[in-house]
């Protein structure tokens, strides 16, 4: 049975290890640091077979050169037309990446960066579909707009929102409690959001990750996936009036929520 394990890096990154225990092979996603990955591989007797890259930021790619030197993976797969050029297999949206018995569909999700892609597998691991989404979708949050526009990011999130509710969302950062603090400020009377926050705090108190989340829960609770929900629309328009922003349509609502989070 395949397993997925978070390898902590830096102060709040997760590098994901997809492991085939029978073949003792590992697929690593977004290794910003080499040392924690090498240590994990050695401790578990794994051979590094494949690296997946979602986007070019150094906290997702900074460990690849050293891992390539130490472990010589068969392939380093990442987005074409990217500032990060050390991949051996470039992929485009609509391509398929096959690993072990899994097939990952490559999705374009620009916004955080222009080269950002996600990897989605409809065949289940741990009884859930798998989404490696880098810095596009977080638990109750989404990535900052460093290169793309609010319109691009909302469209990217809309493509993720269309995936099955049972999908496990393997994002790359432990930003959950900060994201929840913001979300609660927008929806202070949401009891389900309050209960979710309580569960996440308990997990962090036990030094457990809050990731992966489940997409169905994100659809109900994450303000960045609820640009068309009446309460979020109302809050966005109120915020826009206070900030002198024009809030029209889905993109305008999303932009207002992103602006509010950036200045929270």
Backbone bond lengths (Angstrom), bond angles and torsions (degrees), N, CA, C in turn:
res aa  C-N    CA-C-N  psi(-1)  N-CA   C-N-CA  omega(-1)  CA-C   N-CA-C  phi
1 X - - - 1.465 - - 1.533 109.42 -
2 X 1.320 116.36 129.67 1.461 120.87 178.47 1.523 110.37 -71.18
3 X 1.321 115.41 147.82 1.463 121.15 178.36 1.526 109.53 -131.32
4 X 1.342 115.42 156.37 1.466 121.69 175.87 1.524 107.80 -126.72
5 X 1.323 116.13 127.16 1.460 121.64 -174.77 1.524 109.68 -128.91
6 X 1.345 118.22 136.18 1.463 119.74 174.16 1.521 111.07 -81.03
7 X 1.320 115.86 134.83 1.459 122.15 172.24 1.521 106.88 -109.10
8 X 1.330 119.05 108.98 1.466 120.71 -178.08 1.534 111.44 -63.76
9 X 1.331 116.09 142.97 1.465 122.20 177.48 1.518 108.89 -145.44
10 X 1.335 115.62 155.93 1.461 121.36 -177.29 1.536 108.56 50.48
11 X 1.329 117.44 -141.21 1.467 119.58 -179.23 1.518 112.58 -95.59
12 X 1.349 117.06 -25.27 1.471 118.12 -174.45 1.525 113.74 -151.62
13 X 1.344 117.75 17.72 1.465 120.53 177.67 1.520 110.79 -88.31
14 X 1.339 114.70 152.31 1.453 121.30 167.83 1.523 108.35 -120.64
15 X 1.327 116.01 124.22 1.456 122.65 168.76 1.522 105.81 -98.44
16 X 1.325 117.07 127.12 1.469 119.43 -174.41 1.514 111.38 -95.38
17 X 1.336 115.23 135.16 1.457 122.13 176.50 1.522 108.99 -114.44
18 X 1.323 115.87 112.84 1.460 122.51 173.04 1.524 106.87 -95.20
19 X 1.333 115.83 119.86 1.459 120.75 -168.81 1.524 111.40 -118.14
20 X 1.313 114.97 134.70 1.456 122.40 169.60 1.527 106.68 -102.97
21 X 1.342 118.70 98.22 1.461 121.13 -172.22 1.520 113.87 -67.68
22 X 1.335 117.76 -25.78 1.455 119.49 179.05 1.523 111.39 -71.85
23 X 1.312 116.33 -44.27 1.464 121.09 -179.52 1.524 112.29 -88.54
24 X 1.348 116.15 -9.08 1.480 122.08 -178.66 1.522 111.36 58.85
25 X 1.334 115.32 39.65 1.453 122.14 178.72 1.523 110.37 -110.21
26 X 1.318 116.17 151.25 1.461 121.22 179.76 1.516 110.61 -130.57
27 X 1.327 114.45 140.59 1.464 123.33 168.00 1.521 106.63 -111.36
28 X 1.312 116.70 128.51 1.467 122.27 -176.31 1.527 109.32 -113.87
29 X 1.332 115.75 134.49 1.465 121.27 -178.51 1.522 110.14 -111.23
30 X 1.324 116.15 124.27 1.475 124.28 172.41 1.534 113.62 55.71
31 X 1.338 117.54 61.39 1.463 119.68 -180.00 1.529 112.85 -80.72
32 X 1.325 115.70 94.42 1.453 120.00 177.79 1.511 113.13 -72.11
33 X 1.316 117.64 -24.11 1.462 123.66 176.88 1.524 108.87 -129.36
34 X 1.328 115.84 144.64 1.463 120.58 -179.74 1.520 112.32 -86.13
35 X 1.325 117.63 -41.86 1.461 120.69 -169.06 1.533 113.42 -58.78
36 X 1.344 119.52 -49.66 1.468 117.53 -179.81 1.521 113.23 -62.66
37 X 1.336 117.38 -30.68 1.462 120.60 177.86 1.524 109.87 -70.38
38 X 1.320 117.33 -47.73 1.466 120.50 179.28 1.518 111.14 -59.16
39 X 1.322 115.38 -41.99 1.464 119.28 179.79 1.520 110.95 -62.64
40 X 1.328 116.83 -43.24 1.472 120.38 179.88 1.526 110.73 -64.70
41 X 1.320 117.39 -44.20 1.460 120.92 179.96 1.523 111.18 -60.27
42 X 1.317 115.76 -43.95 1.460 119.97 -178.63 1.524 111.76 -68.02
43 X 1.318 116.73 -41.35 1.457 120.53 -179.88 1.524 112.46 -62.66
44 X 1.345 116.42 -31.08 1.457 120.36 -175.40 1.529 112.59 -107.96
45 X 1.310 116.91 8.27 1.453 120.44 176.71 1.509 114.43 61.52
46 X 1.330 116.59 40.64 1.458 121.83 -175.52 1.525 111.39 -104.41
47 X 1.321 115.39 148.46 1.458 122.42 172.47 1.522 108.67 -101.63
48 X 1.325 115.95 127.78 1.463 120.02 178.34 1.523 108.93 -74.87
49 X 1.324 115.71 114.89 1.461 121.43 -175.71 1.523 112.05 -100.46
50 X 1.349 116.46 -43.85 1.466 120.91 -172.28 1.527 109.68 -143.05
51 X 1.323 116.52 143.96 1.466 123.27 170.39 1.525 107.47 -118.09
52 X 1.329 115.76 131.43 1.468 121.28 172.71 1.519 109.10 -107.71
53 X 1.318 116.04 137.30 1.463 123.00 179.03 1.529 108.26 -119.09
54 X 1.342 116.60 132.41 1.469 119.65 177.17 1.525 112.50 -94.42
55 X 1.340 117.67 -33.07 1.467 120.52 179.26 1.527 109.08 -164.54
56 X 1.321 115.80 174.61 1.455 120.61 -163.51 1.520 115.82 -85.62
57 X 1.315 120.48 -6.28 1.457 120.91 -174.45 1.529 111.87 -58.41
58 X 1.336 117.18 142.23 1.470 120.69 -173.64 1.527 114.56 -60.30
59 X 1.350 117.35 -30.06 1.461 117.56 179.61 1.527 111.99 -74.35
60 X 1.343 116.31 1.96 1.462 121.70 174.64 1.529 111.98 -117.67
61 X 1.322 116.68 -14.62 1.475 120.15 -175.33 1.522 113.41 -127.38
62 X 1.335 117.86 -7.67 1.463 120.75 -169.95 1.516 115.27 -64.24
63 X 1.339 118.01 -20.90 1.456 120.23 -179.69 1.513 114.53 -95.38
64 X 1.327 117.59 -1.35 1.464 119.80 -170.61 1.527 112.21 -68.33
65 X 1.314 118.27 -42.70 1.469 119.90 -177.98 1.528 110.82 -59.44
66 X 1.332 117.01 -44.61 1.460 120.28 -179.17 1.523 111.23 -69.84
67 X 1.329 117.53 -39.13 1.464 120.04 176.88 1.525 111.14 -64.20
68 X 1.317 116.78 -37.86 1.456 120.44 177.89 1.524 110.34 -64.56
69 X 1.325 115.84 -38.83 1.461 120.81 179.60 1.520 111.56 -68.40
70 X 1.333 116.76 -42.57 1.465 121.08 -175.54 1.522 113.17 -79.06
71 X 1.345 116.92 -37.58 1.462 120.02 -166.75 1.524 114.72 -119.87
72 X 1.310 118.49 -12.62 1.466 123.11 177.22 1.527 113.28 47.20
73 X 1.342 117.40 62.05 1.473 119.14 177.82 1.528 110.53 -61.44
74 X 1.337 114.65 153.81 1.462 119.37 -179.06 1.518 111.74 -65.27
75 X 1.335 116.15 -32.08 1.464 118.08 -178.75 1.522 110.34 -155.11
76 X 1.309 113.81 149.63 1.460 123.40 172.29 1.523 105.51 -120.98
77 X 1.313 115.94 110.87 1.464 121.73 -172.03 1.522 110.04 -106.80
78 X 1.312 116.47 131.71 1.454 120.18 179.98 1.511 111.62 -161.16
79 X 1.343 116.07 178.43 1.463 119.81 -174.11 1.517 113.32 -69.30
80 X 1.322 115.16 141.32 1.458 120.61 170.77 1.527 108.74 -71.44
81 X 1.318 116.87 162.64 1.467 122.06 178.37 1.523 110.92 55.43
82 X 1.313 116.03 46.95 1.453 122.64 -177.78 1.524 110.28 -119.27
83 X 1.340 117.58 147.87 1.463 119.28 172.77 1.528 113.22 -61.62
84 X 1.330 117.03 -23.12 1.459 120.46 176.27 1.519 108.52 -88.41
85 X 1.322 116.15 113.48 1.466 120.64 -169.38 1.527 113.28 -110.74
86 X 1.333 117.60 7.81 1.465 119.67 -175.72 1.524 112.73 -89.96
87 X 1.324 117.72 24.41 1.465 120.00 176.10 1.523 108.95 -86.98
88 X 1.315 115.65 153.51 1.463 120.77 176.66 1.518 111.39 -102.46
89 X 1.340 116.82 -18.12 1.462 121.97 178.22 1.522 108.78 -134.18
90 X 1.319 117.25 102.40 1.459 119.74 177.19 1.518 110.08 -82.75
91 X 1.327 115.43 146.33 1.462 120.58 179.81 1.521 109.49 -129.86
92 X 1.336 114.51 155.77 1.448 122.94 178.03 1.532 108.90 -120.19
93 X 1.326 117.40 158.54 1.467 119.31 174.80 1.523 111.33 -53.42
94 X 1.321 115.89 134.27 1.453 121.18 -177.05 1.511 113.76 96.61
95 X 1.342 117.30 -15.10 1.459 120.56 175.96 1.530 110.26 -72.26
96 X 1.308 115.71 165.11 1.458 122.58 178.01 1.525 109.22 -121.57
97 X 1.327 115.76 135.06 1.455 122.09 174.08 1.525 107.64 -110.93
98 X 1.325 116.64 121.34 1.464 121.86 -178.80 1.522 108.83 -103.02
99 X 1.328 115.04 129.62 1.471 120.40 175.57 1.520 108.64 -144.71
100 X 1.338 115.91 130.07 1.451 121.06 -174.92 1.529 107.97 53.44
101 X 1.333 118.35 -125.60 1.460 120.99 178.07 1.526 112.31 -99.18
102 X 1.328 117.36 13.26 1.457 121.59 -174.20 1.526 111.32 -105.93
103 X 1.340 114.69 149.18 1.458 121.74 172.87 1.525 108.54 -123.25
104 X 1.319 116.17 120.76 1.460 121.85 178.91 1.521 109.61 -102.93
105 X 1.337 115.72 128.00 1.457 121.04 172.83 1.522 108.77 -86.17
106 X 1.320 116.44 135.39 1.463 121.73 178.80 1.525 108.75 -89.79
107 X 1.343 115.67 125.01 1.457 121.55 -178.35 1.529 109.67 -116.01
108 X 1.327 116.98 137.77 1.461 121.53 173.26 1.524 109.00 -79.76
109 X 1.335 117.08 124.23 1.465 120.62 178.41 1.537 110.17 -136.01
110 X 1.343 117.93 60.36 1.461 119.76 -179.71 1.528 111.74 -68.23
111 X 1.303 114.36 156.73 1.462 120.94 179.69 1.507 109.57 149.81
112 X 1.314 116.21 -66.06 1.466 120.99 173.52 1.528 108.97 -61.09
113 X 1.323 116.62 -50.72 1.459 123.94 166.79 1.525 107.28 -133.29
114 X 1.324 115.82 165.99 1.463 119.20 -179.14 1.524 111.88 -78.93
115 X 1.333 117.78 -24.30 1.461 120.40 -178.17 1.524 113.13 -91.80
116 X 1.331 117.92 3.39 1.464 121.33 -170.03 1.529 111.38 -65.58
117 X 1.336 114.76 132.06 1.458 121.41 173.65 1.527 108.41 -128.24
118 X 1.328 115.95 164.19 1.460 122.78 174.31 1.515 107.92 -127.86
119 X 1.329 115.12 157.54 1.460 121.86 -179.83 1.534 107.82 -119.14
120 X 1.339 116.08 120.96 1.468 120.97 -177.46 1.515 110.21 -120.89
121 X 1.333 115.88 133.17 1.460 121.94 178.65 1.519 109.39 -124.16
122 X 1.327 117.20 123.09 1.462 120.51 -178.36 1.527 111.87 -83.92
123 X 1.327 116.37 -12.53 1.465 119.54 176.47 1.524 108.14 -85.83
124 X 1.303 116.83 132.60 1.456 119.36 -163.58 1.521 113.64 -83.05
125 X 1.332 113.61 144.17 1.454 123.90 167.67 1.525 105.91 -121.03
126 X 1.318 116.89 131.86 1.467 120.39 -173.50 1.538 111.12 55.85
127 X 1.326 115.86 35.03 1.472 123.74 176.47 1.520 113.61 68.18
128 X 1.318 117.97 19.63 1.468 120.55 177.27 1.527 110.35 -138.30
129 X 1.348 115.11 149.20 1.445 119.34 169.22 1.535 108.59 -62.97
130 X 1.321 116.08 157.73 1.466 120.96 -171.75 1.522 110.43 -118.10
131 X 1.337 116.57 131.99 1.459 122.36 173.82 1.521 109.22 -129.73
132 X 1.333 116.48 113.48 1.456 121.96 169.79 1.532 106.84 -95.79
133 X 1.329 116.10 107.32 1.467 119.88 -168.98 1.520 113.65 -116.82
134 X 1.346 118.73 9.74 1.450 120.43 175.52 1.506 112.66 56.28
135 X 1.333 116.23 -122.57 1.466 122.37 -177.85 1.526 112.21 -110.22
136 X 1.320 118.44 24.54 1.460 120.52 178.12 1.518 110.94 -84.38
137 X 1.317 116.68 -55.53 1.462 122.23 179.99 1.516 108.95 -117.90
138 X 1.343 116.12 126.58 1.462 122.06 174.13 1.522 109.56 -109.90
139 X 1.319 116.27 171.92 1.460 119.78 172.80 1.531 107.55 -65.56
140 X 1.319 117.19 114.24 1.476 125.22 -178.84 1.528 110.97 56.64
141 X 1.323 117.39 35.15 1.459 120.60 178.65 1.512 111.33 -164.38
142 X 1.324 115.55 -175.58 1.459 121.55 172.70 1.522 108.01 -150.63
143 X 1.318 115.96 169.54 1.456 120.68 -176.38 1.523 112.58 -73.29
144 X 1.322 114.26 154.68 1.468 119.98 173.60 1.526 110.39 -66.93
145 X 1.321 115.32 157.01 1.463 120.98 -178.69 1.522 108.87 -93.63
146 X 1.321 116.83 82.91 1.455 120.75 -179.76 1.526 112.01 -78.84
147 X 1.316 117.95 -34.11 1.463 120.97 -175.84 1.526 112.92 -127.12
148 X 1.318 117.60 -36.18 1.451 120.67 -175.74 1.514 112.73 -92.00
149 X 1.314 115.34 -176.84 1.459 122.79 -179.20 1.526 110.01 -102.34
150 X 1.329 114.85 166.10 1.460 119.55 175.75 1.528 110.65 -60.99
151 X 1.320 116.75 -37.61 1.458 120.07 178.47 1.524 111.30 -62.14
152 X 1.340 116.67 -44.55 1.462 120.02 178.50 1.522 111.13 -61.96
153 X 1.322 116.52 -44.47 1.460 119.23 -177.55 1.526 111.06 -66.39
154 X 1.333 116.94 -41.76 1.462 117.97 179.64 1.519 110.32 -62.86
155 X 1.329 117.34 -41.05 1.462 120.06 178.46 1.524 111.15 -64.48
156 X 1.329 116.49 -37.54 1.465 120.18 177.15 1.524 110.38 -63.78
157 X 1.318 116.12 -44.68 1.460 120.03 179.68 1.527 111.00 -67.71
158 X 1.326 116.54 -31.42 1.461 119.01 177.09 1.528 110.40 -64.15
159 X 1.328 116.88 -38.45 1.467 119.73 178.17 1.527 110.69 -65.61
160 X 1.335 116.94 -34.86 1.466 119.76 176.33 1.527 110.57 -73.44
161 X 1.317 116.85 -36.09 1.465 121.21 179.99 1.522 111.92 -62.76
162 X 1.316 117.36 -22.88 1.459 121.47 -179.41 1.528 113.03 -80.89
163 X 1.330 117.27 -8.74 1.464 120.47 178.52 1.530 109.86 -73.01
164 X 1.334 117.92 163.34 1.472 120.57 -177.33 1.525 113.15 -59.48
165 X 1.322 115.70 145.44 1.461 121.48 -179.74 1.526 112.18 -58.20
166 X 1.321 116.91 -28.72 1.469 120.79 -175.66 1.524 113.27 -79.96
167 X 1.328 118.04 -1.26 1.461 121.90 -177.18 1.527 111.32 -64.48
168 X 1.324 116.11 132.98 1.470 121.91 173.39 1.522 108.88 -84.14
169 X 1.336 115.91 128.54 1.461 122.07 -175.44 1.530 109.02 -100.78
170 X 1.330 115.59 104.57 1.459 121.85 -179.41 1.529 108.68 -96.86
171 X 1.323 115.46 85.71 1.464 120.13 177.65 1.530 108.93 -87.20
172 X 1.323 116.53 178.10 1.465 119.78 -166.50 1.524 114.66 -108.70
173 X 1.343 118.42 6.33 1.466 119.40 -178.09 1.521 110.88 -141.82
174 X 1.320 114.95 150.97 1.462 122.75 173.86 1.531 108.23 -96.09
175 X 1.330 115.00 75.45 1.462 122.47 179.84 1.525 111.62 -105.92
176 X 1.309 117.50 9.67 1.458 121.45 -164.02 1.520 114.33 -60.42
177 X 1.322 118.14 -48.38 1.463 119.36 -175.07 1.523 111.38 -66.19
178 X 1.335 117.64 -38.30 1.467 120.41 176.40 1.528 110.08 -65.46
179 X 1.320 116.93 -40.83 1.462 119.89 178.00 1.523 111.24 -64.06
180 X 1.321 116.31 -39.35 1.464 120.32 179.16 1.523 111.73 -66.08
181 X 1.307 116.95 -36.99 1.462 119.91 177.94 1.525 110.63 -59.46
182 X 1.331 116.04 -42.62 1.459 120.07 177.01 1.528 111.11 -67.19
183 X 1.335 117.29 -47.93 1.459 120.89 -177.69 1.520 111.34 -60.16
184 X 1.318 117.12 -38.62 1.465 120.98 179.01 1.533 111.06 -66.40
185 X 1.332 117.06 -29.92 1.467 119.69 177.79 1.524 111.02 -69.23
186 X 1.318 116.97 -26.61 1.460 121.43 178.49 1.521 111.79 -88.33
187 X 1.312 116.87 -30.26 1.472 120.95 -178.18 1.528 108.99 -130.72
188 X 1.331 118.09 66.34 1.468 120.49 -173.53 1.524 114.06 -66.71
189 X 1.324 117.72 -19.85 1.464 120.74 -177.24 1.531 113.02 -100.25
190 X 1.311 117.33 8.90 1.461 121.57 -178.34 1.524 108.64 -82.23
191 X 1.323 117.30 104.24 1.463 121.02 -175.44 1.526 111.59 -68.73
192 X 1.339 117.45 -34.45 1.463 119.36 178.79 1.524 110.35 -66.04
193 X 1.333 116.59 -39.04 1.462 120.47 177.12 1.525 110.44 -65.37
194 X 1.319 117.33 -39.98 1.467 121.17 178.05 1.523 110.84 -63.34
195 X 1.322 117.30 -42.05 1.461 120.91 178.73 1.528 111.08 -65.95
196 X 1.332 115.87 -39.14 1.456 119.84 178.08 1.527 110.05 -63.81
197 X 1.320 117.39 -42.33 1.460 121.17 177.47 1.523 110.92 -59.47
198 X 1.315 117.15 -42.90 1.454 121.25 179.52 1.526 111.19 -61.22
199 X 1.329 116.57 -42.79 1.466 120.07 179.10 1.522 111.15 -65.41
200 X 1.316 116.65 -39.85 1.466 120.13 179.54 1.528 111.40 -66.87
201 X 1.322 117.29 -39.84 1.463 120.36 176.92 1.521 110.94 -62.12
202 X 1.318 116.64 -40.20 1.459 120.08 177.98 1.527 111.04 -62.45
203 X 1.312 116.48 -40.74 1.461 119.81 179.54 1.522 111.39 -66.46
204 X 1.304 116.79 -40.96 1.466 119.16 179.46 1.529 110.71 -69.17
205 X 1.329 117.14 -34.61 1.469 120.20 176.06 1.525 111.19 -61.70
206 X 1.331 116.34 -29.05 1.459 120.83 177.43 1.532 111.25 -91.79
207 X 1.339 116.07 8.38 1.459 122.70 -179.43 1.529 111.83 61.35
208 X 1.330 115.74 33.85 1.453 122.06 176.51 1.532 109.80 -102.75
209 X 1.324 117.59 146.79 1.468 119.10 177.34 1.522 111.66 -70.57
210 X 1.316 116.12 150.28 1.466 121.13 172.71 1.525 111.20 -91.27
211 X 1.298 116.42 -3.15 1.460 123.95 -178.64 1.531 108.14 -105.74
212 X 1.326 120.71 140.97 1.462 125.95 4.88 1.522 112.44 -79.91
213 X 1.312 114.19 155.35 1.465 120.35 168.21 1.525 108.21 -97.18
214 X 1.320 115.98 179.10 1.463 121.68 179.77 1.523 107.49 -114.17
215 X 1.314 116.33 132.30 1.463 120.51 -170.31 1.518 112.65 -60.41
216 X 1.324 117.83 -37.33 1.464 119.60 179.43 1.509 111.81 -59.15
217 X 1.333 117.00 -38.41 1.458 121.00 177.66 1.523 110.71 -69.50
218 X 1.326 116.17 -38.40 1.466 119.67 176.26 1.530 110.88 -60.97
219 X 1.311 116.88 -41.20 1.464 120.43 -179.66 1.530 111.22 -61.63
220 X 1.320 116.87 -33.89 1.468 120.56 -178.62 1.521 112.41 -82.23
221 X 1.343 118.00 -30.05 1.456 120.52 -166.78 1.529 115.05 -117.23
222 X 1.305 118.32 -24.54 1.467 121.54 -173.09 1.531 110.04 -82.53
223 X 1.345 118.67 115.85 1.474 119.57 -177.74 1.523 112.98 -61.80
224 X 1.333 117.50 -23.03 1.459 120.22 179.99 1.531 112.78 -78.91
225 X 1.320 116.95 -7.73 1.465 121.23 172.29 1.522 111.73 -109.42
226 X 1.339 116.71 5.92 1.472 120.49 -173.20 1.539 111.23 -122.31
227 X 1.341 115.95 37.85 1.470 120.23 -178.42 1.530 112.69 -63.96
228 X 1.347 116.99 -17.09 1.459 120.09 179.83 1.527 112.40 -107.79
229 X 1.338 117.64 9.13 1.465 121.21 176.96 1.528 109.30 -82.58
230 X 1.336 118.90 134.48 1.469 121.20 -175.00 1.521 114.15 -53.56
231 X 1.331 118.88 -40.43 1.463 119.93 -177.81 1.519 111.37 -68.73
232 X 1.337 117.42 -36.67 1.461 120.59 178.36 1.523 110.38 -71.73
233 X 1.314 117.25 -39.79 1.469 120.86 177.40 1.528 110.08 -60.62
234 X 1.322 116.72 -45.43 1.464 120.61 -179.65 1.524 111.29 -63.46
235 X 1.337 116.02 -44.07 1.466 119.58 179.64 1.527 111.27 -65.31
236 X 1.336 116.68 -37.78 1.462 120.77 -179.97 1.526 111.12 -66.25
237 X 1.323 117.07 -40.68 1.467 120.14 179.44 1.518 110.77 -67.98
238 X 1.320 117.55 -38.73 1.456 120.87 176.05 1.523 110.63 -63.42
239 X 1.315 116.55 -44.08 1.466 120.65 177.39 1.525 110.28 -62.60
240 X 1.327 116.58 -42.76 1.458 120.45 179.93 1.518 112.51 -60.39
241 X 1.326 116.98 -41.19 1.469 119.89 178.70 1.525 110.71 -63.40
242 X 1.306 116.92 -40.41 1.468 120.77 -179.94 1.531 111.35 -67.52
243 X 1.341 116.35 -33.19 1.464 121.00 -175.22 1.529 113.13 -96.81
244 X 1.327 116.64 -2.38 1.458 119.70 -177.03 1.512 112.75 71.85
245 X 1.338 117.28 29.55 1.462 122.20 179.89 1.515 110.13 -102.53
246 X 1.319 116.52 144.32 1.456 121.39 173.92 1.520 108.37 -87.71
247 X 1.319 116.02 123.05 1.462 120.80 -178.07 1.526 108.67 -116.75
248 X 1.338 115.57 99.64 1.464 121.54 179.67 1.522 109.80 -126.94
249 X 1.310 117.19 130.69 1.454 121.75 173.46 1.518 113.38 71.15
250 X 1.325 114.83 179.83 1.460 121.04 -177.01 1.522 112.17 -60.54
251 X 1.347 116.60 -43.24 1.458 119.64 -179.03 1.523 111.44 -64.87
252 X 1.328 116.76 -37.69 1.460 120.11 178.84 1.510 112.14 -66.81
253 X 1.335 116.50 -39.73 1.468 119.84 177.49 1.518 109.82 -64.41
254 X 1.323 116.51 -47.31 1.462 119.69 179.93 1.531 110.81 -60.10
255 X 1.332 116.97 -43.82 1.465 120.62 -179.97 1.524 111.25 -60.77
256 X 1.335 116.85 -37.49 1.462 120.38 178.75 1.522 111.16 -66.47
257 X 1.333 117.11 -41.23 1.458 120.21 178.76 1.523 109.86 -65.33
258 X 1.324 117.33 -42.45 1.461 120.46 179.37 1.534 110.68 -64.92
259 X 1.323 117.43 -41.12 1.462 122.00 177.73 1.523 110.09 -61.83
260 X 1.315 116.71 -42.58 1.452 120.64 -179.80 1.518 111.22 -64.17
261 X 1.332 117.26 -42.09 1.478 120.50 179.31 1.509 110.61 -66.14
262 X 1.331 117.61 -39.76 1.472 121.02 179.81 1.520 111.32 -63.30
263 X 1.327 117.44 -25.96 1.463 121.22 -176.15 1.529 111.81 -112.65
264 X 1.319 116.88 16.50 1.456 121.55 -176.85 1.536 111.32 -76.96
